[in-house]
Amino acid sequence: MNHQQLQARQQELRAQYQSVSAQKLNLDLTRGKPSTEQLNLSDELDGILAGNYLCHDNSDSRNYGGIMGIPEARQLAADYLQTTPVRTMVGGNSSLQFMYQLVTSSLYHGARGADSSWQKEAAATGGTVKFLCPAPGYDRHFAICEALGIAMIPVAMNSEGPDMDQVEALLKADPLIKGIWCVPKYANPDGVVYSKAVVGRMAQLGKIAGANFRIMWDNAYAEHHLVDNPPELANIIALSEAAGTLDNVLVIGSTSKITQAGAGISFIATSEANLAAFAEQLGIATIGPDKVNQLRHVKFLKDMPTLRALMQRHRAILEPKFKVLLEQLNKGLKGKTINGKSLGDWTTPQGGYFVLFNTQPGLADKVVKLTAGAGVKLTPAGSTYPYRKDPANTNIRLAPSFPSLREIDAAMEVFVLCVELATIERELGV
């Protein structure tokens, strides 16, 4: 389009924007929460124990103790995480809380006693504890580091996962890099599944990193597929065991988007020595998890085939929502350019909870501001990067799970409008 055509289109879009804004919409695509319809799939949890609170080992799930989790829950978690029960701990509803506790414990108390404290090592050398943060990534991971004063180093993501050349070079240069955040399957927010080669190199990192380095392997979407033949993720536990680096790996999961988001169970898998050390620290804060809820989940989920059948019911609810979102993007933006430059690009995930949209550089914050003005809430621009600083100001995370199909359709019409409007106005210098 020439300058005159751009001006005409800008005026047309501005009129549409004013009309939409006058409708006072209240739509939300900010967070990947399960919808009420999804939560209803697990209503059978209520009353499933029918007064029988005994576990397989005849312990009473209502009583104190059992910090590692009940035996049958550890078995289910082990099957989910592709390991063995002795390497598995089961806790309460929040895997994020597990991650916070694991990092805090290593930072202040040490993975193997006080002498292994990350903070103590940093103080002795006058340095700072650091984490590698593949970006775009999960904002709540970054929030843990920021809250604890752990410096974050962004690492580039590509179609196979983190840039491993960059990861390895950084680790070799700095022994105070003590961890890396990973969402290895359907990564939040770009939907990437780490390749076998990347997972294999991850399993070797403990050999080149500083002491007590930890891979925070947040496998939140392991069974959250949107396609018939989902990609497989290599088993980092098996690979790290073969490499002799199992102590460096902490695999985390939960049922938060499988059963009831606020009342599920979480689990971690790592070496037995790691679990023993962590349980000792955790035992100061709690006498045990909610074992009644663990037992409820075992009775309801039973085994992996039953769990996977439930996830197909989730898919039946989620897939149409992703379809509507992607259809609106394709209809409104595909093939459109301004002076030869695309208005944006986006992911088509095979699973997980998000679509990542990239505006032209420098426009994400303006698009988010425009959509908010028209009654559509989006995750703040920059949230997918450490310290909320997207260097290109281009990433916008879209989360279609919670709204209805009608709401997603309406929200995406506004979003598409705002992307084109923001791009044209910048081109015109408005």
N, C-alpha and C positions, 0 to 999 in steps of 0.2 A: 504493500500500500504506500502511496505517496503521502506527503504531509497533509494535504487536504482531505484525503480519504481517512487518514488516522484521526484527524479532528472530528470528522463526521461520525466515525465509529465511537470515539470517546464520548461524544455528546449523547449518542444512542445508549451506550452502556451506563452512563451517569443517570439518565432518565430511568432506566430499568432498576438501577441501584436504589434510587430514591423511592421508587414504587415498592420494592421489596422491604426497604427499611421501614416504610410506613405500616407494614403488616405487623410489626413488633413480634417477630418470630422469637422463639426460645428453644433453640436446637443445640445439641451438644455432641461433638465428636472428639472429646478430649482424652478419655481413658478407656483402656480395653477391659471394661467390666462385662461379665456375662449378663445377658438379659434375664428378665423375670421368667420368660419361657424356658430358658436354659436351666435356671435354678429349680424350676418345677420338676425337671427330670429326676431330681434326687429327693423328692419329698418322702420317698419310702424310708429314708433314714430315720424319720421321726417314728419312734416306737418299735423299731426293728428288733431290738434286743428282747422285747416282751418279758422283761423282768429277769432275764438270765445274764448276769454280769461276769460269769466265769470265763477266764481265758483257757487256752489249750493246756497250760501248765497248772491249771486249777487255782491260779491266783485270782483275787477279786479286783476287777478293773476299777472299782470305786475307791480303792484304798490308795495310800501313799506308796511311793517307790517306783521302780521300773523306769529309771531315767533314760535307758536306751530304747524304750518302747516295748510294747507287748510282742511276744514271739511271732504271732501270726501277722501282725502289722509289719514287722521287720522282714518277714518272708515276702509279703506283697510288695513292699518297697524295693527289696532286692531284685525281684522279678522286673519291676518297672525300670530300675536303674541298671539292670544287666550286671548284677554282681551277686554276692552271697550275703546272707543275713548277718554273719559276724562282722561284716564290714559296713553295716547299715545302722543308722539311728533314726528313730521316728519321733517327731515332736508334735507341737500344736498346729494351729491353722496357718501360720505364716512362715513361708520359706525366707522371706525378706528378713524376718527377725532372726532366723538361723544365721543368715549371712552376716548381719550386723554383729551378732554375738561371736561368730567365728573370727571376724576381722578384729573386733575389740579385744578378744582374748589374746590373739597373737600380738597385737600392738602393745598392750599393757602388761600382760602376764606371761606371754611367751608360749609358743607352740609346744615346747618341751621344758617348761619351767622358766623361772625368772631370768636366767642367763640367756635365754633365746628370745627375749622380748625385742620386737622390732624397734621400739622406742629407745630401749637401752643401747642397742647397737648404733642407732643414729646419733644419740647423745655422745657416745664415746668417740665418734668420728667427726662430730660437728656438722653432720649432714641432716637430711630430711627423708623420712619414709615416703616412698612413692609407689603409685600403681599405674600400670598400663591400662588405657581405656580405649578399646576399639570404638571408633566413632564414624558414623552415627551409632549411638548405643542407648542403653536404658538409663533414663534420668534418675531412677531411684538408686541404682548402683553408684552413680556419681555423687548423689546426696550423702551416702554413707561416708565416702572419702572426705567430702567437704566438711561434714560435721565433725569428723575425727582429726582434721588437720593433715590428712594424707595428700600430698601433692599428686595431681593427676597429669599424666602424659598421654595426649591423644595419639592413637595409632590408626592408620588408614585402613578402611575396610574395602575389600573387592568382592568379586562374585564367588570366591572360594572361602572367604572368611578374612581374618586379620592379615595384614601384610607381614608375613612371617620373617622376611628378610629384615624388616624394620624392628620387629619384636626381638629377634635374636641379637641384632646389633646393639640395641638399647640395653638388653640384659647383660651382655658381655662388658659393657662400658660402665655399669653402675650397679654394685651389689646391694644398694639400698632400695632398688626396685623390688618390692616384696610381694607383688601380686599382679594378676591380670584378670579383668572382668570378661566373661564370655557368656553369650547366649547362643549356643552352638547350633541349635536347630530352629529354623524360622525366626532368625534373630530379630529382636526388637530394636529398631523399627523396620529394617529393610528386608526381612524375610529370608536372608541368606542362610543356607545350610552349609556348615563347614565341610570342606572336601576331606576325603580320606588322607590326602597328603598333608593338609593343614593339621588334622588331628594327630597324625603321626609325628609331626614336628613339635606340636604342643607337648606330647608325651616325653620328648627329649629335653624340654626346657630346664628341668630340675638339674641337669648336668652342667649347665652354663650359668645359671642364675646364682645370686647370693644365697646365703644360708636361710633356710625356712621360707623360701619362696612358695607362694600358693597360687594355683590356678583355680579361680572361682568359676566353676563350670555350672552355670545356672541353666539347667535343661528344662526350662519352664514349659516348653511346648512340644515335648517329646512325642506325644500322641495326638496332637491337635492338627489333624490333616484336613485339607480342603480338596484333595485330589484322590483319584482311585489308586494310583501307584505311587505312593509318597517316597521321596528320596530317603535313603538310609544314612544314618550317622554312625561313623566308626566308634567303637567302644573304647573310650579313653582310659577306662579302668584297666581293661585287659592290656592295652598298649603300654600304659605306664608301668604296670606290673612287670611286663616283659623287659622294659627299659630300666627297671630298678628305681623308678621315680614315683611310686604310688603315694609316698608321703607328701608329695608336692601337689596332689590333686584332691580337690573337694568338689564332689558332684552333688548338686542340690536339685530337688524337685518337690512337687506338692500336688494335691488334688484341688487347688484353689479354683481352677477353671474346668474341673471335672465333675465335682459334686457341688457343694455350697461354698461360694467364694470366701465368706467370712467364717465358715465353720468346718473347714477341711482338716487335712493332716499334711504335715511337711516331713521331708526326709533328706538325709545326707548320706553319702557313701564315700569312704576313704579308707586308709589303712587302719588296721586294728589299733596300732599305737596312737594314731591321731585321735581316734574315737575315745580311747581311754583318757588321754590328756584333756580333751575337750569336755568329756563327761565329768571329770574332776572339777573343772572350773564351773561348769553349768550347775553342778550339784550344790554350789554355794548359793545360787540364786533361786533354785527350785528343788522340791523334793520329788518331782516327777511331772510328766505331762498329763494331758487329759486322756487317760487310757480308755475311758468309756467311749469317747468319740473315736478313738482308734479302733475299738472293737466294733462299733457301729459301721465304720467304713469297711472293715474286713467282711462283715456279714453282707453288706450291700454290694461291694465290688467283686468279692469272691476271688477272682483270678484275672489274669491279663485278657483272656478272650471275652470275659464279661465286661471288663473295663473298656475294651476296644469297641464292643457293641454299643456301649453307652456313648462313646465318642462319635460314633456314626450318627447317633441321634442329635448330638450337638452340631455336627457338620450339616445336617439337614436344615437346621435353623440358621447357621452362620453363612453357608455358601450363597444363598440368595441375597444376603446383605452385601457381601463382597461383590457379587455380580452387578447389583444396582449401582454401587459406588463406581465400579470400573466402567460400566456402560456410560455413566454420566461424564466421566473423564474422557472416554473415547469420543463420545458425541460432541462434547463441547470444546475439546482441545486438540484432539489427534490431528496431526497434519497442519495445524495452524502455526503460522510464523509471523514474526515482526521483523522486517528487513532481513529475512533469511534465517532468523534465529527462532528455534522452537519456543513455544510459550511455556513448556515444561516437560518433564518426563516423570514416570512413576513405575512402581514395582507391581508385579502380578504374582502375589505370593502363593505358594503351594500349601501353606498352612500358617498357623499362628493367628495373631489378632490385629495386624496392622498393615496398612499400605503406606509406603513412603513416597511423598511427592516432592519433587525438586523444581522450584521456580527458576527463572533466570537468576544468575548471581545478584545478590543485593536486594532481593524483593520479598523474601519470606516474611519479614516482620510487617511490611506494608500489607501484604495479603491477609495475614492474621488480623491486623487492625481493621481492615475493611470488612472482613467477614463478621467480626465482633459487632461492628456498627450496624450490620444488617441482621443481627440476632442469631448468629451461628458461632458457638464457642469452639475454638481449636486449641490444641496444646501450644503453649507459647513458643514462638520461634526461638531457636537456639537450645531448646530443651534436650535435644538428642546429642549434645556435645558437653564435655566437661566445662563447668563454670558457666553454662548456658551461653557459650560463645561459639557459634557456628561461623567459622572463618569466612565462608562464602555467603553466609546469610541466605541459604537456599532451601534447607530441609524443613518440611512440614509433615508431621505424623498424623495420619488419619485413622480413627478407630471406629469401625462401623458396628461393633458387636452389640452395644446396648440399645441404640435407638431402633424404632420400628422401620420397616421398609419405606413407608410413606415419609417418615422423618428424614431418613437417609437421602431419599430422592430429592426432597425439598432442600436439605442442607447442601447437597452437592451442586444443585442448580445455582445456589448462591456462591459456592466456592469457585465454580468455573467462571462465573461472571466476574468475581473479584480478581481472579488470576489474570484474565484478559484486560480488565480495567487497569489494574496496577501496572501491567507491562506497557500498555499503550501510553498511560499518563507519564511514565518515566521517559519513554521515547520522545514524548512531546515536551518534556521538561516542566510538566504541570505540578 
